[in-house]
Amino acid sequence: MSDPKAQAARELPPPAFQDFVSEAPFPLELGGELPGLTLRYETYGTLLPDASNAILVAHALSGDHHVAGKYAPDDRKPGWWDHYVGPGKAVDTDRFFVIGMNCLGGCRGSTGPLSVDPRTGAPYGGFFPEITLGDIVRAQRLLVRHLGVSWLHAVVGGSMGGMQALLWCADYPAEVGRIGVLAAGLSQSPMAIALNTVSRACVERDPGYRGGHYLPGEGPSSGLAVGRMLAHISYLSSAAFDQKFGRAVVPGSRPGDPVRWQVESYLEHQGASFVRRFDANSWLRITRAVDRFDLTARAAAGTLFKADGPELLAVGFSSDWLYPTSELRMLMAAAAAAGVNAAYHEVVTDAGHDGFLLPDKGLSVRLNAFLG
């Protein structure tokens, strides 16, 4: 058995978030601008003197800047990708300087609908403009430059994070060496758009939404909870629901109770916990940004990938029906046509789309080898 003290020494030290503030106007792809922006971020590991070892880990739709480690030893959970980021892990912080940031439009410290508009002195709320993933990536680039990094060793992300990695490849190919795309494809599928449409309708038709101009604590809690419950179903697979819950009932419940099944209780919990940590206006802006994502035309025209551009690792998950493995294979075909050094890895799992968040030894080994 390993020495517990030696094992503890391999954990990340408690991270601390920081805020990057830019007072320069930030133009938006769909028109208009923000008068400035703040990006909350965390870093792990040490940046080399030549700044050649930086890796950006981009988060998925409801993630944030807290990628790995615990703020305090008694924290219930570490960062959202702690399985893969840390000393000796797939993204090895003994070797790499890892950057995690809350995306533009978010609600965990970066400029978003909850932020105060300096022009009015009041929160943006429903007046926060529409954004794109391209805007999110350009904001990331501002922070990366602020940290003294002009070239990223890699950009890695799952789901919406994988889309951001692809945009780095498309828009800044000379500024990144590798991209790791997990559980994402060249565009948002019609089915995924349909699911997001219904989740947004749950929010927008809640009487508490008020056109996005709700007060703190008085927003569309019910609508956001139901919207998240719907979205969460798409993150798992049928097999995952069978294995987790089957037809088990809540202990002590009776047939006529409003919440009878364990799966009902689970989804109710997911909805309620999401409301406590996420803002409805951010949910609407970010899901619409994801729905707009589409690089298929650039891939077809041969302008997405370049032979001398970033290397690619595409990772699919066998039971993911939100972003099926066929989409990753289409991505591989586009890269191969451009002569890119690309590899595909498939994780065989019943976990569904959320598989990219769960530990997998094969993926850890493959990702570590890809990062070099």
Helices and strands as residue ranges (DSSP letters): H 4-9, E 18-22, E 26-27, E 33-34, E 37-44, E 54-58, E 85-86, E 91-92, E 97-101, E 116-117, E 122-123, G 125-127, H 133-146, E 154-158, H 160-171, G 173-175, E 178-182, H 190-204, G 210-212, H 221-235, H 238-244, H 262-277, H 280-292, H 296-300, E 311-317, H 325-337, E 342-347, G 352-357, H 361-371
